[in-house]
Amino acid sequence: MTLSDDQIRRYSRHVLLAEVGGIGQERLLASRALVVGAGGLGCPAGLYLAAAGVGRIRIVDGDRVDLTNLQRQIAHGTGDVGRPKVASFAEALARIDPAVEVEAREGLIDPETAPAAIEGCDVVLDGSDNFATRYLVNDACRRAGVPLVSGSILRFDGQLTTFSGRAGDPCYRCLFAAPPPPELAPKCSDAGVLGAVAGVIGTQMAVEALKILLGCGEPLVGRLQLYDALASEVRTVRYARDPGCALCGDAPTILELRWWGDPPSCSGSGPGPGG
């Protein structure tokens, strides 16, 4: 692939970076990313991927835009209320760069559709709003060997980590073997969330994905970043592969894709860990 004059100008600030350059930008243009959830995290992540020139972006979400979403889900506007999120999100990405190929899949990502959603993707960004989807996306990415960037937010806090998909590296289940009890993980609709925190974590998810696509820097593999907006503090906790992990441990017991816990009613970014 050779950059056109318009592309050289559009991505000139990337081309100036030694870690990117023309070759790296060509790599981004040839890449495909999957964004699970067109909400608080998926919106800023997807917008920055499009702005960066990631050539093909696939988005999966089953929700429709609600007025309560607009405080943080920045790809949607007042006129989008009631529309499928994937539709308004796809239009927002196209406004940034019409050359970006957007594939919008409206509906639930489930054990049957997950492999096809991930197929052909170079990286997956999970901003889903429920633990059942998060475990499913993790399991599907691990089986496919596709890197997974996972973010979550609640109130004034955010979390971010990356799973490489490689044997020997940890997966989501190594970090969280089981979902927390409901009383320890309230929904955003119950506990609230500062909208700008979604922007902080969602943007960092895009940075992680771009590092993976470019093959530069140190992705957050084996490291969980904890963001406290009230204290303006960032802490990093290291974790390792769990030999007893049910998915990637020494004697795995999860041998097929299926729901772990109750299936969600939709797979978007409304209330819950994804914002």
Backbone bond lengths (Angstrom), bond angles and torsions (degrees), N, CA, C in turn:
res aa  C-N    CA-C-N  psi(-1)  N-CA   C-N-CA  omega(-1)  CA-C   N-CA-C  phi
1 M - - - 1.453 - - 1.528 108.91 -
2 T 1.337 116.58 137.32 1.455 121.59 176.71 1.521 108.55 -119.63
3 L 1.328 117.32 131.06 1.457 121.40 -179.37 1.521 110.05 -68.17
4 S 1.330 115.38 136.02 1.457 120.38 174.62 1.525 109.14 -77.08
5 D 1.329 116.01 169.66 1.462 119.81 178.40 1.529 110.69 -60.89
6 D 1.342 116.60 -40.23 1.461 120.10 178.72 1.526 111.08 -64.57
7 Q 1.323 117.10 -40.44 1.466 120.55 179.23 1.524 111.08 -67.35
8 I 1.323 117.52 -39.79 1.458 119.95 178.07 1.524 110.09 -60.16
9 R 1.331 115.82 -39.65 1.467 118.83 178.88 1.528 111.15 -71.48
10 R 1.344 117.31 -44.88 1.469 121.05 -178.30 1.528 110.84 -60.05
11 Y 1.321 116.68 -43.74 1.463 120.58 -174.76 1.528 112.50 -103.19
12 S 1.323 117.25 23.74 1.464 121.34 -173.39 1.526 112.11 -58.22
13 R 1.331 117.59 -36.04 1.472 119.20 -179.20 1.518 111.59 -71.32
14 H 1.306 117.50 -24.11 1.460 120.78 171.80 1.524 110.19 -75.11
15 V 1.328 115.22 -45.58 1.458 119.94 -176.12 1.527 110.94 -60.68
16 L 1.334 116.50 -29.36 1.458 120.58 179.16 1.528 112.76 -69.74
17 L 1.315 116.89 -20.57 1.466 121.00 -178.92 1.524 110.02 -79.42
18 A 1.328 116.02 127.94 1.465 119.60 -179.80 1.525 111.10 -61.21
19 E 1.345 117.12 -31.35 1.470 120.98 -178.82 1.522 112.64 -75.66
20 V 1.323 116.77 -12.73 1.467 120.56 -179.58 1.534 109.38 -114.82
21 G 1.332 116.11 -73.64 1.462 119.67 -179.74 1.518 112.73 63.33
22 G 1.300 116.67 -172.54 1.452 121.06 179.50 1.510 112.96 -66.16
23 I 1.336 116.40 -39.24 1.467 120.15 -179.08 1.526 110.68 -65.27
24 G 1.326 116.44 -43.35 1.464 119.77 178.87 1.515 111.71 -64.26
25 Q 1.325 116.75 -40.25 1.459 119.22 178.91 1.518 110.89 -65.18
26 E 1.298 117.33 -38.34 1.463 120.39 175.29 1.525 110.55 -61.97
27 R 1.320 115.83 -36.91 1.472 120.16 178.46 1.527 110.39 -64.37
28 L 1.332 116.79 -41.60 1.465 119.98 178.11 1.525 110.90 -63.47
29 L 1.320 116.33 -42.60 1.460 120.29 -179.08 1.522 112.07 -63.36
30 A 1.324 116.84 -25.91 1.464 121.27 -179.43 1.529 112.37 -93.46
31 S 1.337 117.90 1.82 1.466 121.92 -174.08 1.522 111.45 -92.41
32 R 1.334 114.20 160.15 1.463 121.53 174.20 1.523 108.95 -129.02
33 A 1.334 116.33 131.57 1.458 122.13 178.08 1.520 109.39 -122.14
34 L 1.324 115.75 145.43 1.458 122.47 173.70 1.524 108.64 -108.29
35 V 1.330 116.33 127.37 1.460 122.04 175.29 1.521 107.54 -111.00
36 V 1.326 116.48 115.57 1.467 122.11 178.92 1.523 107.73 -95.07
37 G 1.318 116.16 109.12 1.450 121.06 -179.09 1.518 111.86 102.31
38 A 1.329 116.85 115.89 1.461 122.21 -179.85 1.518 109.97 -102.04
39 G 1.348 114.92 51.04 1.455 119.91 -175.51 1.510 113.32 -122.37
40 G 1.337 115.70 -138.36 1.457 120.99 -172.66 1.509 114.25 -57.71
41 L 1.313 117.86 -38.80 1.464 121.95 179.56 1.523 111.67 -93.01
42 G 1.311 116.77 -42.84 1.450 120.23 -177.57 1.515 113.15 -63.53
43 C 1.344 116.91 -34.99 1.470 119.48 -177.80 1.527 112.25 -61.67
44 P 1.341 120.36 -58.79 1.466 118.14 -179.71 1.516 112.56 -64.46
45 A 1.326 117.18 -36.05 1.463 119.64 178.88 1.521 110.69 -62.10
46 G 1.323 116.65 -48.91 1.460 120.28 -178.66 1.511 113.12 -66.21
47 L 1.329 117.28 -38.74 1.460 120.30 179.39 1.521 111.06 -62.33
48 Y 1.323 117.04 -41.26 1.461 119.30 179.55 1.520 112.28 -73.29
49 L 1.321 117.80 -30.25 1.465 118.87 174.34 1.524 110.45 -65.51
50 A 1.329 116.33 -41.97 1.460 119.68 178.41 1.521 110.77 -64.75
51 A 1.335 116.55 -43.36 1.460 120.47 179.79 1.526 111.36 -63.83
52 A 1.337 116.05 -31.14 1.467 120.58 -179.71 1.513 112.82 -76.97
53 G 1.331 116.84 -13.34 1.450 119.47 178.64 1.514 115.05 94.27
54 V 1.338 117.24 20.45 1.464 118.79 172.92 1.526 106.90 -64.90
55 G 1.322 116.60 119.14 1.454 120.88 -165.08 1.506 116.28 -66.95
56 R 1.347 116.73 -33.32 1.458 120.13 -176.95 1.522 108.79 -135.11
57 I 1.321 115.45 123.56 1.461 121.85 -178.78 1.520 108.22 -123.45
58 R 1.306 115.66 120.21 1.469 122.14 176.83 1.522 107.91 -102.63
59 I 1.325 117.32 131.63 1.458 120.97 -179.71 1.527 109.26 -124.14
60 V 1.334 114.76 138.93 1.460 121.11 -179.65 1.522 108.38 -128.78
61 D 1.325 116.15 126.13 1.464 121.13 178.27 1.518 108.04 -164.28
62 G 1.307 116.16 143.70 1.456 120.50 -179.90 1.506 114.30 -110.44
63 D 1.333 117.68 3.25 1.464 121.31 -176.51 1.522 112.60 -90.10
64 R 1.324 114.98 165.83 1.456 123.10 168.87 1.530 108.64 -112.60
65 V 1.308 115.78 153.22 1.464 120.71 -176.52 1.522 109.74 -67.63
66 D 1.328 115.40 130.99 1.459 122.81 177.48 1.524 108.19 -116.76
67 L 1.319 116.69 152.82 1.464 120.59 -179.13 1.519 111.90 -56.84
68 T 1.342 117.08 -33.45 1.460 120.36 -179.46 1.521 112.76 -69.50
69 N 1.328 117.72 -16.83 1.473 121.36 -179.95 1.521 112.62 -74.03
70 L 1.322 117.50 -26.48 1.451 121.25 -165.91 1.524 113.44 -69.94
71 Q 1.316 117.67 -15.23 1.468 121.93 178.81 1.520 112.19 -68.80
72 R 1.352 117.53 -16.05 1.463 119.67 -176.45 1.531 113.60 -145.92
73 Q 1.302 118.53 -19.53 1.466 121.51 -174.68 1.534 108.56 -93.88
74 I 1.336 115.34 84.34 1.456 122.21 -160.77 1.527 114.98 -75.89
75 A 1.300 119.20 -3.79 1.468 120.46 176.14 1.524 111.58 -83.43
76 H 1.338 117.38 -12.27 1.456 122.45 -176.18 1.525 110.07 -109.25
77 G 1.327 116.47 148.94 1.454 122.16 177.86 1.513 111.63 -122.20
78 T 1.312 115.63 176.55 1.461 120.85 -177.95 1.524 111.34 -57.20
79 G 1.319 116.72 -38.92 1.458 120.07 -179.83 1.519 114.04 -68.74
80 D 1.332 117.17 -10.75 1.465 121.11 -179.62 1.520 113.37 -90.75
81 V 1.325 117.90 -6.80 1.464 120.66 -177.44 1.531 109.76 -55.80
82 G 1.316 115.88 127.74 1.460 121.95 -178.26 1.515 114.47 94.96
83 R 1.345 116.95 -15.02 1.466 120.59 179.96 1.529 110.51 -84.70
84 P 1.329 117.46 156.59 1.468 119.09 172.30 1.529 109.86 -60.54
85 K 1.311 116.44 136.28 1.460 119.68 -179.14 1.521 112.28 -61.38
86 V 1.328 116.76 -36.39 1.467 117.93 -178.38 1.520 111.10 -64.12
87 A 1.336 117.92 -29.84 1.458 121.01 -179.05 1.526 110.80 -71.14
88 S 1.331 117.20 -49.69 1.462 119.35 -179.30 1.521 110.82 -69.52
89 F 1.332 117.59 -32.99 1.457 121.18 178.60 1.526 110.19 -66.43
90 A 1.326 116.40 -43.70 1.462 120.25 179.41 1.530 110.68 -61.33
91 E 1.319 117.45 -39.06 1.463 120.85 178.46 1.530 110.83 -66.30
92 A 1.339 116.85 -38.36 1.463 120.48 178.96 1.525 110.92 -64.75
93 L 1.325 117.08 -40.71 1.462 120.54 178.08 1.522 110.89 -65.15
94 A 1.330 116.15 -39.86 1.466 120.30 -179.48 1.518 111.64 -66.85
95 R 1.338 117.22 -31.42 1.462 119.65 177.81 1.530 111.20 -66.04
96 I 1.315 116.50 -32.41 1.464 119.66 178.73 1.514 110.75 -71.46
97 D 1.338 115.96 -46.75 1.464 119.96 -178.57 1.531 108.20 -152.90
98 P 1.312 117.37 102.58 1.472 120.22 -178.74 1.520 113.26 -61.27
99 A 1.336 117.57 -17.72 1.463 120.14 -178.53 1.524 112.22 -79.29
100 V 1.327 117.20 -15.51 1.455 119.74 177.96 1.530 109.30 -69.57
101 E 1.315 115.85 129.66 1.465 121.25 179.78 1.522 108.79 -86.00
102 V 1.325 116.63 111.54 1.460 121.77 -177.10 1.525 109.34 -105.69
103 E 1.311 115.72 128.11 1.469 121.65 175.96 1.519 107.87 -115.13
104 A 1.313 116.97 110.33 1.458 122.38 -177.29 1.529 109.84 -99.47
105 R 1.313 115.63 123.69 1.461 120.83 178.03 1.521 108.54 -118.00
106 E 1.329 115.44 106.27 1.452 119.75 -179.98 1.520 109.67 -84.83
107 G 1.313 116.56 128.99 1.455 120.76 177.42 1.506 112.56 134.60
108 L 1.285 114.22 -179.75 1.458 123.19 -176.33 1.519 110.97 -78.38
109 I 1.321 116.74 133.57 1.455 119.99 167.60 1.521 106.51 -85.75
110 D 1.324 116.48 121.76 1.454 120.81 -173.43 1.529 109.09 -134.60
111 P 1.330 117.92 179.38 1.470 119.00 -177.66 1.523 113.94 -57.34
112 E 1.330 117.80 -27.28 1.456 120.09 -179.54 1.530 111.48 -81.89
113 T 1.333 117.56 -37.06 1.463 120.52 -173.95 1.530 113.08 -93.93
114 A 1.327 118.30 -16.61 1.465 120.69 -175.05 1.534 113.03 -58.58
115 P 1.342 120.01 -47.28 1.477 118.90 -179.23 1.520 112.68 -58.27
116 A 1.331 117.58 -41.58 1.459 120.07 -179.60 1.521 111.40 -69.63
117 A 1.337 117.07 -33.78 1.463 120.24 179.05 1.527 110.95 -65.59
118 I 1.321 116.53 -35.75 1.463 121.67 -176.93 1.529 111.66 -85.47
119 E 1.326 116.96 -24.19 1.466 121.00 -174.47 1.528 111.91 -54.13
120 G 1.303 116.07 130.20 1.449 121.41 176.60 1.510 115.05 83.78
121 C 1.335 117.46 -4.17 1.465 120.88 -177.35 1.526 110.45 -87.95
122 D 1.321 115.00 145.82 1.458 121.82 178.96 1.512 112.01 -92.75
123 V 1.336 117.33 -19.86 1.461 122.09 178.30 1.522 107.51 -159.28
124 V 1.338 115.51 149.62 1.459 122.48 177.67 1.525 108.30 -121.96
125 L 1.323 116.52 135.99 1.461 122.23 175.99 1.518 107.55 -115.75
126 D 1.323 116.68 119.89 1.465 121.40 -176.18 1.526 110.03 -105.14
127 G 1.331 115.15 110.03 1.458 121.06 173.05 1.511 110.69 -119.09
128 S 1.338 116.89 31.49 1.459 121.41 -176.29 1.521 111.01 -69.32
129 D 1.328 114.92 165.69 1.460 120.45 -168.85 1.514 114.11 -106.47
130 N 1.328 118.27 13.01 1.465 119.17 -176.81 1.520 109.26 -152.24
131 F 1.320 114.97 153.32 1.459 119.99 -174.94 1.520 112.41 -71.41
132 A 1.323 118.03 -32.04 1.466 119.46 179.44 1.524 110.60 -59.61
133 T 1.337 117.01 -43.85 1.464 120.05 178.68 1.519 111.04 -67.94
134 R 1.316 117.65 -38.74 1.467 120.77 -179.02 1.531 111.71 -62.13
135 Y 1.311 116.76 -43.36 1.465 119.02 177.86 1.526 110.93 -67.47
136 L 1.324 116.84 -38.73 1.463 120.25 179.29 1.527 110.95 -64.24
137 V 1.343 117.49 -46.57 1.462 120.65 -179.77 1.523 110.18 -63.00
138 N 1.324 116.88 -41.28 1.464 119.89 176.51 1.527 111.31 -58.48
139 D 1.323 116.53 -47.95 1.461 120.28 -177.12 1.526 111.08 -63.35
140 A 1.350 115.97 -40.81 1.463 119.30 -179.16 1.525 111.19 -68.32
141 C 1.328 116.82 -40.50 1.463 119.85 178.78 1.521 111.02 -65.75
142 R 1.319 116.68 -40.54 1.457 119.74 -179.65 1.522 110.73 -64.27
143 R 1.314 116.35 -42.46 1.467 119.84 179.20 1.529 111.05 -63.69
144 A 1.340 116.28 -34.60 1.460 120.36 -177.87 1.522 112.49 -88.94
145 G 1.336 117.09 -9.25 1.461 120.38 -178.02 1.515 113.57 69.39
146 V 1.337 117.28 30.53 1.464 122.29 -177.74 1.528 109.53 -102.72
147 P 1.332 118.69 132.27 1.474 120.50 178.39 1.525 111.06 -60.76
148 L 1.341 114.73 144.61 1.459 122.28 -177.20 1.521 109.31 -128.92
149 V 1.326 116.24 126.04 1.461 122.45 174.33 1.525 107.10 -104.28
150 S 1.332 116.75 124.39 1.458 121.43 -173.41 1.523 110.07 -122.59
151 G 1.334 116.01 125.98 1.454 121.21 177.38 1.516 110.83 -127.91
152 S 1.330 116.86 155.22 1.455 121.03 175.94 1.520 109.20 -152.26
153 I 1.328 116.36 154.31 1.457 121.97 -179.20 1.521 110.17 -143.03
154 L 1.323 115.82 154.49 1.457 122.96 173.00 1.520 107.89 -165.83
155 R 1.297 116.37 132.82 1.469 122.55 -179.00 1.531 111.10 55.35
156 F 1.322 118.40 -112.41 1.461 122.41 -179.99 1.529 111.96 -109.95
157 D 1.328 116.75 15.10 1.461 121.25 -173.05 1.519 111.84 -118.81
158 G 1.328 114.92 152.45 1.451 120.41 175.87 1.511 110.91 -143.11
159 Q 1.318 115.92 155.16 1.459 122.44 176.66 1.523 109.12 -132.27
160 L 1.315 115.40 148.43 1.460 120.46 -179.11 1.516 109.87 -150.94
161 T 1.334 116.18 136.20 1.460 120.95 173.40 1.524 108.58 -156.76
162 T 1.331 115.35 168.27 1.461 121.74 -179.51 1.526 109.22 -130.99
163 F 1.315 115.57 138.57 1.463 122.28 176.22 1.527 107.74 -114.29
164 S 1.310 116.62 125.28 1.464 120.89 -172.42 1.524 113.23 -73.66
165 G 1.333 117.19 -26.44 1.458 120.78 -174.46 1.514 113.27 83.46
166 R 1.339 116.93 -0.71 1.462 121.03 -177.92 1.527 111.17 -89.85
167 A 1.317 116.38 148.07 1.463 121.51 174.32 1.526 108.80 -60.74
168 G 1.311 116.04 136.59 1.453 121.01 -179.98 1.512 113.70 96.97
169 D 1.351 117.42 -20.24 1.461 121.27 175.95 1.527 109.46 -96.51
170 P 1.330 117.53 154.12 1.468 119.93 -177.50 1.517 112.98 -72.36
171 C 1.322 115.24 160.11 1.462 122.10 174.16 1.531 108.34 -119.12
172 Y 1.315 116.21 -179.98 1.471 121.61 -178.12 1.527 111.39 -58.77
173 R 1.342 116.33 -35.67 1.460 119.31 -178.98 1.521 112.14 -72.84
174 C 1.333 117.61 -23.57 1.464 119.44 173.86 1.521 110.56 -67.31
175 L 1.320 115.71 -33.77 1.459 121.74 -179.16 1.512 111.61 -83.09
176 F 1.319 116.35 -44.43 1.470 122.70 179.67 1.521 107.59 -128.83
177 A 1.329 115.82 93.81 1.465 119.81 -176.16 1.520 112.24 -63.40
178 A 1.337 116.49 -29.94 1.457 121.42 -179.66 1.525 108.26 -149.31
179 P 1.330 117.59 153.84 1.468 119.78 178.00 1.526 110.32 -63.26
180 P 1.330 117.27 149.59 1.466 119.67 175.64 1.522 110.34 -70.83
181 P 1.316 117.97 159.13 1.464 119.38 175.10 1.520 110.47 -62.44
182 P 1.324 118.01 150.63 1.468 121.36 -175.24 1.524 114.06 -53.55
183 E 1.338 116.83 -35.55 1.462 118.73 -178.06 1.522 112.98 -67.75
184 L 1.343 117.24 -19.26 1.464 121.07 178.86 1.523 112.19 -97.78
185 A 1.313 117.05 -4.43 1.470 121.02 -179.82 1.524 109.26 -138.65
186 P 1.329 117.62 68.87 1.463 120.36 -179.47 1.522 111.51 -66.46
187 K 1.310 115.81 159.42 1.452 120.85 178.45 1.518 110.50 -80.50
188 C 1.335 115.58 156.61 1.463 119.83 177.18 1.523 110.97 -59.77
189 S 1.332 116.48 -31.65 1.463 120.05 179.64 1.522 111.79 -67.70
190 D 1.324 116.79 -19.85 1.458 121.20 178.04 1.530 111.88 -99.64
191 A 1.333 117.15 -42.40 1.463 121.24 -174.17 1.519 113.25 -98.88
192 G 1.343 118.04 -18.93 1.451 121.32 -179.26 1.523 112.73 85.84
193 V 1.329 115.92 167.09 1.463 121.62 177.18 1.528 108.04 -158.09
194 L 1.322 116.85 135.68 1.454 121.20 173.72 1.519 108.50 -73.63
195 G 1.330 116.72 121.07 1.454 120.49 -171.88 1.510 114.25 -55.05
196 A 1.342 116.83 -39.71 1.460 119.72 -176.19 1.520 112.56 -67.04
197 V 1.336 117.70 -22.60 1.468 119.84 176.90 1.527 110.06 -63.16
198 A 1.336 116.47 -35.34 1.468 119.65 176.02 1.521 110.13 -61.02
199 G 1.347 116.76 -38.16 1.452 119.98 177.91 1.510 112.80 -65.47
200 V 1.332 116.80 -39.51 1.467 121.25 179.62 1.527 110.36 -62.11
201 I 1.325 116.44 -52.49 1.471 120.37 -175.43 1.529 110.64 -72.95
202 G 1.325 117.31 -40.73 1.462 119.44 179.39 1.521 112.17 -62.58
203 T 1.337 116.82 -39.53 1.459 120.08 177.41 1.518 111.07 -65.97
204 Q 1.328 116.64 -40.03 1.464 119.71 177.48 1.521 111.17 -65.37
205 M 1.330 117.55 -32.63 1.459 120.03 175.30 1.525 110.25 -61.93
206 A 1.342 116.47 -41.12 1.454 119.70 177.16 1.520 111.15 -63.24
207 V 1.337 117.66 -41.25 1.465 121.05 178.11 1.527 110.35 -59.71
208 E 1.333 117.04 -45.82 1.458 120.63 178.80 1.531 110.86 -59.47
209 A 1.340 116.40 -45.07 1.466 119.70 -179.64 1.524 111.35 -63.58
210 L 1.327 117.25 -41.02 1.463 120.28 -179.73 1.521 111.09 -65.97
211 K 1.329 117.82 -38.03 1.467 120.09 176.47 1.524 110.64 -61.77
212 I 1.329 116.08 -40.14 1.466 119.80 179.10 1.526 109.89 -64.84
213 L 1.322 117.39 -46.39 1.460 121.22 -177.80 1.524 111.82 -65.70
214 L 1.333 116.14 -33.96 1.465 120.39 -179.30 1.521 112.79 -86.50
215 G 1.339 117.08 -17.41 1.458 120.31 -176.45 1.515 112.36 68.95
216 C 1.335 116.89 37.49 1.461 119.94 -179.27 1.525 109.94 -128.86
217 G 1.329 115.66 161.37 1.453 120.63 176.15 1.518 113.34 71.40
218 E 1.320 115.11 -167.17 1.470 123.09 -177.68 1.518 109.44 -122.29
219 P 1.336 118.78 94.41 1.465 120.05 175.80 1.528 111.57 -59.13
220 L 1.313 116.01 159.86 1.466 122.12 -175.73 1.531 111.57 -78.99
221 V 1.307 117.57 51.29 1.466 122.22 177.06 1.529 108.16 -80.73
222 G 1.328 116.56 124.47 1.459 120.37 -178.27 1.512 113.33 75.09
223 R 1.324 116.93 12.98 1.459 121.40 178.36 1.524 109.57 -135.79
224 L 1.315 116.37 130.53 1.465 122.75 177.18 1.517 108.06 -106.33
225 Q 1.326 116.45 118.31 1.459 121.28 179.51 1.524 109.04 -93.10
226 L 1.332 116.09 127.86 1.454 123.00 -178.84 1.526 108.85 -112.85
227 Y 1.315 116.81 121.94 1.463 122.38 -177.00 1.515 109.76 -111.23
228 D 1.332 116.34 124.48 1.462 123.71 177.57 1.522 107.04 -113.82
229 A 1.328 117.17 103.75 1.460 120.61 -175.97 1.520 112.02 -69.02
230 L 1.324 118.19 -36.00 1.461 120.35 -178.06 1.522 111.41 -64.45
231 A 1.315 116.59 -39.78 1.464 120.89 -179.27 1.526 112.43 -91.75
232 S 1.333 117.11 -5.87 1.472 122.32 -174.52 1.528 110.28 52.45
233 E 1.340 114.90 47.60 1.458 121.05 -178.71 1.525 110.73 -123.80
234 V 1.322 114.78 146.44 1.463 121.96 174.48 1.524 107.47 -127.32
235 R 1.317 116.72 124.43 1.462 121.78 176.61 1.525 108.37 -118.17
236 T 1.313 115.66 151.84 1.459 120.95 178.19 1.522 109.48 -124.46
237 V 1.319 115.34 128.27 1.460 122.29 179.25 1.521 108.47 -113.67
238 R 1.314 117.17 127.89 1.462 120.97 179.38 1.535 110.42 -87.12
239 Y 1.306 115.65 145.64 1.464 121.02 175.89 1.525 107.97 -145.12
240 A 1.307 115.84 160.47 1.462 120.76 -175.11 1.527 110.10 -129.95
241 R 1.290 115.78 168.53 1.461 121.27 174.62 1.512 109.08 -58.69
242 D 1.326 115.91 136.25 1.455 122.52 178.58 1.525 108.99 -94.44
243 P 1.343 118.60 114.64 1.469 119.37 179.02 1.525 113.10 -57.46
244 G 1.338 116.10 -23.70 1.454 120.10 179.19 1.515 113.73 -93.81
245 C 1.336 118.20 8.24 1.461 121.79 -178.98 1.527 110.34 -59.14
246 A 1.329 115.10 134.93 1.461 119.46 -177.80 1.522 112.80 -68.46
247 L 1.349 117.12 -18.85 1.456 120.00 -178.08 1.524 112.72 -101.79
248 C 1.340 117.11 -49.64 1.470 119.71 -173.07 1.519 112.57 -119.31
249 G 1.346 117.76 14.02 1.457 121.09 -179.46 1.521 112.60 -76.96
250 D 1.310 114.71 -171.58 1.464 120.68 -176.95 1.529 112.82 -69.98
251 A 1.324 116.39 -27.22 1.466 120.78 179.00 1.521 109.11 -134.66
252 P 1.331 117.62 71.70 1.473 120.76 -173.94 1.521 112.13 -63.14
253 T 1.338 114.38 143.57 1.458 120.90 177.75 1.525 111.92 -111.64
254 I 1.326 116.98 -11.61 1.468 121.03 177.05 1.524 107.63 -92.95
255 L 1.301 116.15 107.54 1.459 121.41 -173.42 1.522 112.98 -115.11
256 E 1.337 116.86 -0.45 1.456 120.60 178.86 1.518 109.17 -150.68
257 L 1.318 115.29 159.35 1.454 119.82 177.36 1.516 109.85 -78.75
258 R 1.318 115.39 128.04 1.464 120.32 174.91 1.519 108.04 -160.43
259 W 1.334 115.12 165.91 1.455 119.34 177.90 1.520 110.03 -70.22
260 W 1.312 115.50 140.21 1.461 121.67 172.43 1.522 106.37 -114.40
261 G 1.325 115.56 104.46 1.457 121.05 -169.63 1.522 109.40 95.98
262 D 1.317 115.98 -173.78 1.458 121.11 -177.48 1.523 110.36 -71.85
263 P 1.331 117.78 134.24 1.465 120.05 177.30 1.520 110.03 -62.49
264 P 1.330 117.63 142.92 1.475 119.89 177.87 1.513 109.75 -73.33
265 S 1.335 115.18 159.63 1.456 119.43 177.85 1.510 111.40 -76.91
266 C 1.353 116.80 -22.16 1.451 122.52 176.26 1.512 107.33 -157.53
267 S 1.314 116.74 171.27 1.472 121.12 -179.21 1.505 109.52 -128.78
268 G 1.314 116.10 85.33 1.458 120.24 -178.61 1.494 110.38 -134.80
269 S 1.310 116.64 -138.41 1.454 120.98 179.33 1.513 109.48 -139.76
270 G 1.309 115.76 51.92 1.460 119.77 174.52 1.515 108.22 -87.41
271 P 1.332 118.40 -139.45 1.454 120.85 -179.06 1.532 110.98 -61.84
272 G 1.307 115.86 146.59 1.450 119.78 175.67 1.518 112.52 126.23
273 P 1.335 117.85 -166.14 1.460 121.17 -172.98 1.516 114.55 -63.97
274 G 1.316 117.72 -20.04 1.460 119.25 -179.13 1.514 113.64 -92.46
275 G 1.276 119.42 -10.94 1.452 121.24 176.61 1.494 114.78 88.10
